[in-house]
Amino acid sequence: MTSSTISGLRTAEIPLSAMGPQRDHEFRCVQRKILLETLEKELPSGTIKFSSKVVSIEESGYLKLIHLSDGSILKAKLLIGCDGVNSAVAKSLGFKMPAFVGRFGIRAFVYYENGHDLEPKIFQFMGEGVRYGVIPCDDKTIYWFFSFSPSSHNEEIIDNPPKIKQFVLSKLGKVADNIKAVIDDTDLDNMVLSPLRFRHAWEILWGNISKSNVCVAGDAFHPMTPDIAQGGCAALEDGIVLARCLGEALRDRQVMRSEAKGIEEEQEYKRIEMGLRNYAKERRWRAFQLITAAYMAGYMLQSNGKILNFLRDKVLAGFLAGQLPRIGSYDCGMLRTP
């Protein structure tokens, strides 16, 4: 449900279920922490090395030597950069630092031990240069976000949770008391403020998503503004497509093992390179579309002025409410088993 912070009137509504061509899709708000912990449990113990910032990457024959900030060096036949917006792997492939879009985002979770009374809907509000939303995750947890264009007067709120919370409350506009209560009930430790960054779309079209036995995925590949809520979803798509492409490229590895060691290493390297090229080819256009759609949605929905307010409330809100489910219901294909 989308409403104007200026008039308080509803401008659009998005159903949480029964969407898409087969009408079997629905929106879900999942905490990043829970998602990461769930994925981690599927990996063998010791797979993940924490607090391991990449300092530099160098070649050693068919391997990559990854130098970490703790002084250790990892040898890898394949390097997949999932190291976020400030990716060292993306930099090694020639990508520039993601650009600041001129807005900040605040994200938070609220926990209610005895449950909350919000309906299972996406409550979204926009106007006066801000955009925010409140989304129930389950019966006891609510997620909310708030994005705004900073001014010189806002500098004092950065790294100051009490002032961040007060700033958000002062900018809510005409909104129901139960929505205000969600912000008011938020623990200061559960709020995060960060600048919103994105990769220019032309970099996605012309840049090196993969090179030899190195590639990028997730925010290292396609950092985007959160306006269409597809950043994490796109990263999961990357994982499925990448696994499929590598699996198909390495399907005949039993044949390779019967060959001489030097030839085997070369063939494996070439197959990995081919798999990564196929991955880059398949994901390039999708990433371009998502970054462009997110940037344009953010620009239109958060712009201010009488004409823009009218167009946003009367035309754009309803149009985008219909487009977002279509963007999210993209089918990246099955994860085939070699």
C-alpha positions as CSV (number, residue, x, y, z in Angstrom):
1,M,0.0,0.0,0.0
2,T,1.5,3.3,-1.1
3,S,0.4,6.6,0.4
4,S,1.4,10.3,0.1
5,T,3.1,11.9,3.2
6,I,1.6,15.2,2.0
7,S,-2.1,14.4,1.7
8,G,-2.1,11.1,3.6
9,L,-4.2,9.6,0.8
10,R,-3.5,6.1,-0.6
11,T,-2.0,6.3,-4.1
12,A,-1.5,2.6,-4.9
13,E,-1.7,-0.9,-3.4
14,I,0.5,-4.0,-4.0
15,P,-0.9,-7.4,-3.0
16,L,1.5,-9.7,-1.1
17,S,0.3,-12.8,-2.8
18,A,-1.1,-14.2,-6.1
19,M,1.2,-12.4,-8.5
20,G,2.9,-13.3,-11.7
21,P,1.9,-15.3,-14.7
22,Q,1.2,-18.4,-12.6
23,R,-0.2,-16.3,-9.8
24,D,1.9,-18.3,-7.3
25,H,4.4,-15.7,-6.2
26,E,4.4,-13.5,-3.1
27,F,6.5,-10.9,-1.4
28,R,8.6,-12.0,1.6
29,C,10.7,-9.8,3.8
30,V,13.7,-11.8,5.1
31,Q,16.3,-10.6,7.6
32,R,19.7,-10.6,6.0
33,K,21.2,-12.2,9.2
34,I,18.8,-15.1,9.0
35,L,19.4,-15.6,5.3
36,L,23.2,-15.6,5.7
37,E,23.1,-18.0,8.7
38,T,20.8,-20.4,6.7
39,L,23.2,-20.4,3.7
40,E,26.2,-20.8,6.0
41,K,24.7,-24.0,7.6
42,E,24.7,-25.6,4.1
43,L,28.5,-25.2,3.8
44,P,31.1,-27.6,5.3
45,S,32.6,-26.5,8.6
46,G,35.5,-24.1,8.2
47,T,34.6,-23.0,4.7
48,I,34.1,-19.4,5.7
49,K,37.1,-17.3,6.9
50,F,35.8,-14.3,8.8
51,S,37.5,-10.8,9.1
52,S,39.5,-11.5,5.9
53,K,39.6,-8.3,3.9
54,V,41.3,-8.8,0.5
55,V,44.3,-6.5,0.1
56,S,45.6,-7.6,-3.3
57,I,45.3,-10.3,-6.0
58,E,48.1,-11.7,-8.1
59,E,48.5,-14.5,-10.7
60,S,50.5,-17.6,-10.2
61,G,50.2,-19.8,-13.3
62,Y,46.6,-21.0,-13.5
63,L,46.0,-19.9,-9.9
64,K,45.1,-16.7,-8.1
65,L,47.0,-15.7,-5.0
66,I,44.7,-13.7,-2.7
67,H,46.5,-11.6,-0.1
68,L,44.4,-10.9,3.0
69,S,44.8,-8.1,5.6
70,D,45.9,-10.6,8.3
71,G,48.9,-11.5,6.2
72,S,47.7,-14.9,5.0
73,I,47.6,-15.9,1.3
74,L,45.0,-18.1,-0.3
75,K,45.5,-20.0,-3.5
76,A,42.4,-20.4,-5.7
77,K,41.6,-22.1,-9.0
78,L,38.5,-19.8,-9.1
79,L,37.9,-16.4,-7.5
80,I,34.3,-15.2,-7.1
81,G,34.2,-11.7,-5.7
82,C,31.1,-11.3,-3.5
83,D,32.9,-8.7,-1.3
84,G,30.2,-6.0,-1.4
85,V,30.0,-2.4,-2.7
86,N,33.7,-1.7,-1.9
87,S,34.8,-4.8,-3.7
88,A,38.5,-5.4,-4.2
89,V,37.8,-8.1,-6.8
90,A,35.6,-5.7,-8.8
91,K,38.4,-3.1,-8.7
92,S,40.9,-5.7,-10.0
93,L,38.5,-6.3,-12.9
94,G,38.5,-2.6,-13.8
95,F,35.3,-1.5,-12.2
96,K,35.2,2.0,-10.7
97,M,34.0,2.7,-7.1
98,P,30.2,2.8,-7.1
99,A,28.8,6.3,-7.3
100,F,26.9,8.1,-4.6
101,V,23.3,8.9,-5.7
102,G,22.9,11.9,-3.4
103,R,20.7,10.0,-0.9
104,F,21.1,8.2,2.4
105,G,19.2,5.2,3.5
106,I,18.2,4.1,7.0
107,R,17.3,0.5,7.7
108,A,16.0,-1.0,11.0
109,F,14.2,-4.0,12.5
110,V,11.7,-3.8,15.4
111,Y,11.1,-6.9,17.6
112,Y,7.8,-7.3,19.5
113,E,8.0,-10.1,22.1
114,N,4.2,-10.4,22.3
115,G,3.6,-9.8,18.6
116,H,2.4,-6.8,16.6
117,D,-0.9,-5.8,15.0
118,L,0.1,-4.8,11.5
119,E,-1.6,-6.4,8.6
120,P,0.6,-8.5,6.2
121,K,1.1,-5.6,3.7
122,I,3.8,-3.4,2.4
123,F,3.2,0.0,3.8
124,Q,5.0,2.6,1.7
125,F,5.0,6.4,2.0
126,M,6.6,9.2,-0.2
127,G,6.6,12.9,-0.5
128,E,8.5,16.1,0.6
129,G,11.8,14.6,-0.5
130,V,11.6,11.4,1.5
131,R,10.5,7.8,1.0
132,Y,9.9,5.2,3.6
133,G,8.2,1.9,4.2
134,V,7.1,-0.5,6.9
135,I,7.0,-4.3,6.2
136,P,6.1,-7.1,8.6
137,C,8.5,-10.0,8.4
138,D,6.5,-12.3,10.7
139,D,4.1,-12.1,13.7
140,K,6.9,-10.6,15.9
141,T,9.3,-8.7,13.6
142,I,8.8,-5.6,11.5
143,Y,11.3,-4.1,9.0
144,W,11.3,-0.5,8.0
145,F,13.4,1.7,5.7
146,F,13.7,5.5,5.2
147,S,15.6,7.3,2.4
148,F,16.2,11.0,2.1
149,S,18.4,13.6,0.3
150,P,20.8,15.1,2.9
151,S,21.4,18.8,3.5
152,S,24.1,20.6,5.5
153,H,21.6,20.5,8.4
154,N,21.5,16.7,8.5
155,E,25.3,16.2,9.1
156,E,24.8,16.1,12.8
157,I,22.6,13.0,12.7
158,I,25.3,10.8,11.1
159,D,26.6,8.3,13.7
160,N,24.1,9.7,16.2
161,P,21.3,7.1,16.6
162,P,19.1,9.2,18.9
163,K,19.1,12.1,16.4
164,I,18.6,9.7,13.4
165,K,15.4,8.4,15.1
166,Q,14.2,11.9,15.9
167,F,14.9,13.0,12.3
168,V,12.8,10.1,10.9
169,L,9.9,10.8,13.3
170,S,9.9,14.5,12.2
171,K,9.7,13.6,8.5
172,L,6.9,11.0,8.6
173,G,4.2,13.5,7.5
174,K,0.5,12.5,7.5
175,V,0.6,8.9,8.6
176,A,-1.3,6.6,10.9
177,D,-0.3,6.3,14.6
178,N,0.5,2.6,14.4
179,I,3.1,3.4,11.7
180,K,4.7,6.1,13.9
181,A,4.7,3.7,16.8
182,V,6.9,1.3,14.8
183,I,9.6,3.9,14.4
184,D,9.2,5.0,18.0
185,D,9.6,1.4,19.3
186,T,12.8,0.9,17.4
187,D,15.9,0.2,19.6
188,L,18.8,2.5,18.7
189,D,21.1,-0.4,18.2
190,N,18.9,-1.8,15.4
191,M,19.2,1.1,13.1
192,V,21.8,1.5,10.3
193,L,22.4,4.7,8.2
194,S,24.5,4.5,5.0
195,P,25.0,6.4,1.8
196,L,23.2,4.9,-1.2
197,R,25.5,3.9,-4.1
198,F,25.1,2.3,-7.5
199,R,27.2,1.2,-10.4
200,H,26.6,3.2,-13.6
201,A,24.6,1.1,-16.1
202,W,27.1,1.6,-18.9
203,E,29.8,-0.1,-16.7
204,I,27.7,-3.2,-16.6
205,L,27.3,-3.2,-20.4
206,W,30.9,-2.7,-21.2
207,G,32.8,-3.8,-18.1
208,N,34.6,-7.1,-17.2
209,I,32.1,-9.1,-15.2
210,S,34.5,-12.0,-15.6
211,K,38.1,-12.3,-16.7
212,S,40.1,-15.5,-16.9
213,N,39.2,-17.4,-13.7
214,V,37.8,-14.4,-11.8
215,C,34.2,-12.9,-11.6
216,V,32.0,-10.8,-9.4
217,A,28.5,-11.4,-8.0
218,G,26.0,-9.6,-5.8
219,D,26.8,-6.0,-4.7
220,A,30.4,-6.4,-6.0
221,F,28.8,-6.9,-9.5
222,H,25.7,-4.7,-9.5
223,P,25.3,-2.4,-6.5
224,M,22.0,-0.6,-6.9
225,T,19.7,1.7,-4.9
226,P,17.1,-0.2,-2.8
227,D,14.1,1.4,-4.5
228,I,12.9,-1.8,-6.2
229,A,14.0,-4.2,-3.3
230,Q,16.0,-6.5,-5.7
231,G,19.6,-6.3,-4.5
232,G,19.6,-9.4,-2.4
233,C,17.3,-11.3,-4.8
234,A,19.6,-10.5,-7.7
235,A,22.6,-11.9,-5.7
236,L,20.7,-15.2,-5.2
237,E,20.0,-15.2,-8.9
238,D,23.7,-14.7,-9.6
239,G,24.5,-17.7,-7.4
240,I,22.1,-20.0,-9.2
241,V,23.3,-18.9,-12.7
242,L,26.9,-19.1,-11.7
243,A,26.6,-22.6,-10.2
244,R,24.8,-23.8,-13.3
245,C,27.3,-22.3,-15.8
246,L,30.3,-23.7,-13.9
247,G,28.6,-27.1,-13.4
248,E,28.0,-27.3,-17.2
249,A,31.6,-26.2,-18.0
250,L,33.2,-28.7,-15.6
251,R,30.8,-31.6,-16.4
252,D,33.6,-33.7,-18.1
253,R,36.1,-33.3,-15.3
254,Q,36.5,-37.0,-15.0
255,V,37.9,-37.1,-18.5
256,M,40.4,-34.3,-17.6
257,R,41.7,-36.3,-14.6
258,S,42.9,-39.1,-16.9
259,E,45.1,-36.7,-18.8
260,A,48.7,-35.5,-17.9
261,K,48.8,-33.1,-15.0
262,G,49.9,-30.0,-17.0
263,I,47.2,-30.6,-19.7
264,E,44.6,-31.3,-17.0
265,E,45.3,-27.9,-15.2
266,E,45.2,-26.0,-18.5
267,Q,41.9,-27.7,-19.6
268,E,40.3,-27.0,-16.2
269,Y,41.4,-23.4,-16.3
270,K,39.9,-23.0,-19.8
271,R,36.6,-24.6,-18.7
272,I,36.3,-22.4,-15.7
273,E,37.0,-19.4,-17.9
274,M,34.3,-20.5,-20.4
275,G,31.8,-21.1,-17.5
276,L,32.4,-17.6,-16.2
277,R,32.0,-16.1,-19.6
278,N,28.7,-17.8,-20.0
279,Y,27.7,-16.5,-16.6
280,A,28.6,-12.9,-17.5
281,K,26.8,-13.1,-20.7
282,E,23.6,-14.4,-19.1
283,R,23.6,-11.9,-16.2
284,R,24.8,-8.7,-17.9
285,W,21.4,-7.6,-19.3
286,R,19.5,-8.5,-16.2
287,A,21.9,-6.5,-14.0
288,F,21.6,-3.5,-16.4
289,Q,17.8,-3.6,-16.2
290,L,17.8,-3.8,-12.4
291,I,20.3,-1.0,-11.9
292,T,18.5,1.3,-14.3
293,A,15.0,0.5,-13.0
294,A,16.1,1.1,-9.4
295,Y,17.8,4.4,-10.2
296,M,14.8,5.7,-12.1
297,A,12.3,4.6,-9.5
298,G,14.3,6.3,-6.8
299,Y,14.6,9.5,-8.8
300,M,10.9,9.7,-9.7
301,L,9.5,8.6,-6.3
302,Q,11.6,10.9,-4.2
303,S,11.7,14.0,-6.3
304,N,9.8,17.1,-5.0
305,G,7.8,19.9,-6.5
306,K,4.1,20.5,-7.3
307,I,4.2,18.9,-10.8
308,L,6.3,16.0,-9.7
309,N,4.1,15.4,-6.6
310,F,1.0,15.3,-8.8
311,L,2.5,12.9,-11.3
312,R,3.9,10.7,-8.6
313,D,0.7,10.4,-6.7
314,K,-1.7,10.2,-9.7
315,V,0.4,8.3,-12.2
316,L,3.8,6.9,-11.2
317,A,2.8,5.3,-7.9
318,G,0.2,3.1,-9.5
319,F,2.4,2.3,-12.5
320,L,5.4,1.3,-10.4
321,A,3.1,-0.7,-8.1
322,G,2.3,-2.8,-11.1
323,Q,5.8,-3.0,-12.4
324,L,7.6,-4.1,-9.2
325,P,6.0,-7.6,-9.1
326,R,6.9,-8.2,-12.7
327,I,10.5,-7.2,-12.1
328,G,10.7,-9.5,-9.0
329,S,9.1,-12.5,-10.7
330,Y,12.0,-13.0,-13.1
331,D,12.9,-16.7,-13.6
332,C,16.7,-17.3,-13.7
333,G,16.2,-21.0,-14.5
334,M,16.8,-24.2,-12.6
335,L,20.0,-25.3,-10.8
336,R,20.8,-28.3,-12.8
337,T,22.9,-31.2,-11.4
338,P,25.8,-32.3,-13.6
